Amino acid sequence: MKAFTLILFFVSSFIAFGQQPITVKVSGNIFNTKRDSVYISQYYNNTYTDFLRGRLDKKGNYTLTGKLPYKDYYVLRVGRQHVHVILKDGSDIKLNADGKSIFAFHTITGSDESIAINEFVNELQIFNAKRDSAAAMIKRNPENSQAINQSLQQVYLQFTSFRTSFVARNPNSPALLPVISTLDLNKEFTTYEAVVKQLTECFSGSPNIEAVKNEFVQNKKRMESMNFLAPGKEAPVFTQNDINGKPLSLADLRGKVVLLDFWASWCGPCRKENPNVVALYKKYQDAGFTVMSVSLDDNKAAWLAAIQKDGLIWPNHVSDLKKWSNEASKLYQVSGIPFTVLIDREGKIIDTKLRGIELEQALKTIFGF
């Protein structure tokens, strides 16, 4: 289970080129405190960087007005306690709090996104506390680890359900920033990309969002490099002998939309899918569609018999008769068949693993009928 961090924000670029200064006002009342000052700060790695300071009068009233270097994520702090505030030019926020625990007991008016971000951070802190408690219990009683982990899994599911609801309730809001720290990018990259897109569109000019955007670009490059068959990438070119022993290269089919189909005569699911591929070939061959079938057979007679029996009428059949050691299948890192790669006229990948209705829909989109 992913360990969520309590540190909310990325490192801000305090020398922020191209950022516009903003004017803000934050006022209210902090009661039950012996402190005499409040601050507008940024908080990272357990350290505050202060920008504005205001005095608390004898009744705890305060008013902070002034300029900040850029719109961004800040905190209003009293001592070592703070509440998150999202500030932009013209922000006028009223924030009242109990000085004994200002995060737990506060009210905000004039900034719905500040209310929302504190809501999310609160739920995240509750989850992290339960996770840490479970880890401590397992350390003390390792024999109960399975039951404890099962209980924690339910807590995790509750948190992710809240997170899904939170994202839906706060579209295009700067309050979505802390959601990123809770996502498993290997499993939830689509959600990550959607959240980053909303943040960059609704809060551009914030150094934290610039950091989010830059990190996203790097993460996307990393994910795409891990997936060498990602849409838009060049399909790896190879050459193998056809049924007559003549070399045929994937590059020879440039100019056509190609379904690269890894199969074998002994593969039941492949044979079951073949009628669908035949029907699509007949429908779209005159529009510029073809199939290149790579057989993972090691018996030529069985390979040829399957081609004839299944009516695989396209001319592009190749194999090196090495079964799972087929050089093309190793090039494409094929671990199971049937495996397909749909390739455009320029030799770039459109998609992978398309079969049945998904393949039919993809071709309908490409050819328009």
N, C-alpha and C positions, 0 to 999 in steps of 0.2 A: 504494500500500500504506500502510496506517495506520501512523503513527509512534507506537509505544507509549512511554509515559513511565516513567521509573524512579522518579519520585516516587510513592510508594505511596498515601498517604492524603490525604483531604480536610482542609481546615482544621477543626480542632476548635473548639468553642465552650468556651473555658476558663472563662467565666462561665456555667456550665451550670445553668440553672434546672430544678429538679425532679429532678436527678440525685442518686443515693444514693452516699455514700462507701463504699469497699470496703477490706477488710483483706487483704493479700497477703503471701506469703513467696516469695522467689526466692533460692536458694542454689546453691552449687557450687564449681567450681574453675576459675580462669583461669591457665594456665601460659604460660611464654615471654613474659612482659611485664614491663616496668619500671614500669608504672603502679601506683599504690597505691590506686586507688579504682574502684568500679563504680557505675553510676547506672541507675535506672529513669527513662526520659525519654519524651517524645514528639518525633517528628522530622517536620518539615515545611519544605519550601523550604530545605533544607540547614542548618537551624537546630534545635538541641536545646532543649527546655524540660524541665528536670530536676525530678523529684518526690521521689525517694528516693536517698540516697547511702550506700554501704557501703564498708568498708575491706577491702582484700586483705591477708591475712597473708603471712608470708614464703614460705609454700608455695603461695600463690595462692588459698587458701580464702576464701570470703566468705558472708555471710548478710545479705540485705536483707529487713527486715520493716517493716510500717507501713501507714498509710492512704493511699489514693489518692482523688482526688475523685469518680471514677466508673469503672465498668467500661468498658474501651475497648482501643484498640490502642496498645501501648507498644513501646519497645525497651529492651533491656539494652545499655548502651554502656560501652566502655572506650576512653577518648580519643575519636577520631573514627571508631571502628568500632562496629558494633552488630549485634544479632540481634533479630528481631521476636518479641514475646511478646504474647499475647492474655490479658488479665487481667480476672478477675471476682471477686466477693466469695468469699473462702476459697481462692483459687488458691494452690497449694503446688507450685512448679516447681523442678526441679533442672536447672541449665544449666552444663555444662562446655565449655570452649573453649580452643583454642590462641590465645594472645594475639597471635601474629604475623598471624593472619587468622581472626578469630573467626566471621565469617559462613561462610567456606568449611569450617572445621573446628570443628564444635560438635555436641553431643548434648543433647537435651531429653527429660526424663521428667516426666510429670504433666500434660501439655497436648498432646493430639493435634492440636488446632487450631493451636497454635503451630508444631508440626512441619510441618503442611500448608502454612501460609502462607509459611514459609521455603522450602519446596520450590517453590512457585509463583514466588516472587520470584526464586529462583535460575534457573529456566527462562526467566523473562522477561529477566533480565540477560544470559543466554547469547544469546537471540534478538536483543536490542538491540545487543549487541557485533557479532554477525554482520551485522546491518543497517547499522551504522555503518561497518564494514569495507568492505562492498559499496559504500556511498556514496563512501567515500574512493577505492576502486579505479576507480569510474566517473569521478570527478573527474580522476584521473591518466590514465585510458585511456578517454576517451569513446567511442572506436570499438568498444569491447567491451561497451557498456552493455546491449545486448540479451541477450547470453549471461550477463552478470552478473545481470541482473534475472530471467532464467529460473531461474538457480541459487538466487537468493534466494526466488523463489516457492515452490520446493520446501521451503526452510527454513521459510517462513511456514506452509505446509500442515502440516509436522511439528509446529510450535508449536500451531496451532489444533487438531490432533488430540490433542495432550497436554492442551490446555485443556478440550476436550470430556470427556476421560477424567477430568480433575481434578474438574470440576463433578459428574460422575456419582459419583465416589468420595467426595465430601465434601458430601452433601446437608444442607441446613439447618445449615451450619457458618459461624461468623464468618470462617473462612479464605477464603471466597469473595470477600471485599471487593476484592482487587487484580484479580480477573477483570474488573471493571467498566472499568478503565482500558484494557483491551485490546479492547473491543468497538466495532465501528462501529455507532453507534446507528441510522443510516439503513438499514442492512442487517440488523442483528441485534437489533432492538428487542424482539422476543419473548423472546429469551434474556436480554437486559438486564432486562426486566420480571420474569422468573422468578427471576433471581438477587437482585434487589432485594427481592422478596417473601420469599424465604427468609431474607435478612439481617434484614429488619425483624421477622420472626417469631421468629428465634432469638437476636437480640442487641439487642433494644429497650432503650433506656436508655443506649446508647453515643452520645456526641455525634457521632462519625463516622457512625454509622448514621442518626442524625437528619438529618445533612447529606446523606447519600445519598438518604434518603426525600424530603427537600425538593427536591433537584435532580431526582429522578425525576418528581415532580409537575410541575415546570416543563417538563421535557423532554417529558412526555406531552402537556401542553397545546400545546406547540410542534408536536409531530407531528400532533396532531388538528387544529390550525388549518391545517396544510399540507394535510390531507385533509378537505376540506369535505363529503365524502360518507361520512365515518366512521359506523359503526353508532351509532344513537342520536341523530344530528343530524337537524334538520328538513330534509325534502326540499324543495329550492327549488321554489316554485310558479310556474307559467306558464300561459298561455292561448293556444291556437291554434284555428284553424277545423277542423271535422270535414269529412267527405266531402260534406256538404250545405252547407258554407259557414257553419255556425253555430258560434259560439265555445264551446269546451269547456275548462274549467280543471281542472288536477290537483286543486285543492281541492274540486271537485264530487264527487270520489270518496272523500272522507273517510268513515270508517266501514267501508270495505272494505280488505282486503289487496290492494295493487296491484303488479302487475309492470309497471314502466315500461320499455318495450322500444323501443330505437332501432334502426331497420332501414331497408331500401329494397328496391324491386323488383329492382334491379340487383345486390344483394348476395347472392352465392351461399351463403356460410355462414349468412346470415340465413334464406334460403328453406329451407335444409336443416334448420334448427332449428325452423322453424314447426310441423311436425307434432307435435313434443314439447310445444310451448306449447299447441297446440289440445287435445291429450289432457289436459293438466293443467287447462286451463280447464274442460273438460267435467266433470272429476272434482270440482273444488272450487268451481265457480261458486255452487252452492246453499249452500255453507258461508260465503260472503262473500269469494270471490276474484274479481278481475277483472284485465284487462289494458288498459293504455293504450299504444297503438302510435304512435310518432312516426316518420313516414317522412321520410327524407332524399332523397326524390325531387324532381325538378323537372318531371316530366311527370305530370299528373294521370291521364291515361288509363292509363299504365303502372302507376301506384300502385293504382288501382281494380281493374285486371285482376289484379294479384298478390293483392290481398285476396280476390277471388272464387276464383281458381284454388287458393290455399292453404287456403281454407275458414276464414279468420280471422273467426269468427262473433261475437266480442265487438263491442259498439257503439262503443268508444272509439278511433277512428282519427283522428289529426290530422296536419297538415303545413302549413307555409307555402310549400312548393314552392321552397325556396331551396337545396336540396341540402346541401353542407357548410356553407353559411351559415345553416342553419336556426337560428332564435333559441333554441329549446329546447336543441338540441345544444350550442350555444355556452355557454348557461347551465350545463349539466352538464359542460362541457369534454370532450365526446366526441371522441376522436381516432381511433376505429375502431369499426366495427360488425360483428356485433351487439354492443350494449352494453345491459346491463340493470341496473335498480335495483329491489330489492324493498322495498316501503314498507308499514309497518304501518297499522292502522286510525286511528291518531292523526296520521298523516302523517310519521312518523319512519322513517329509513332502517334497514332490517334488515341488508342486505348488498348488494354490487354484483357484477356480472359473473357471476351465477349462470346456468348453462346445463345442459341435460341432466340427469344423475343428481344433480348438486349442487342444482339448482333443485327437483327432485322431492323430495329429502331435506329441504330447507328447508320446503317446504309440508307434508310429512308431519309434521314436528315442530310446525309451527304449528297444524295442524288435527287432528292426532291420528289420522289414518287414511291 
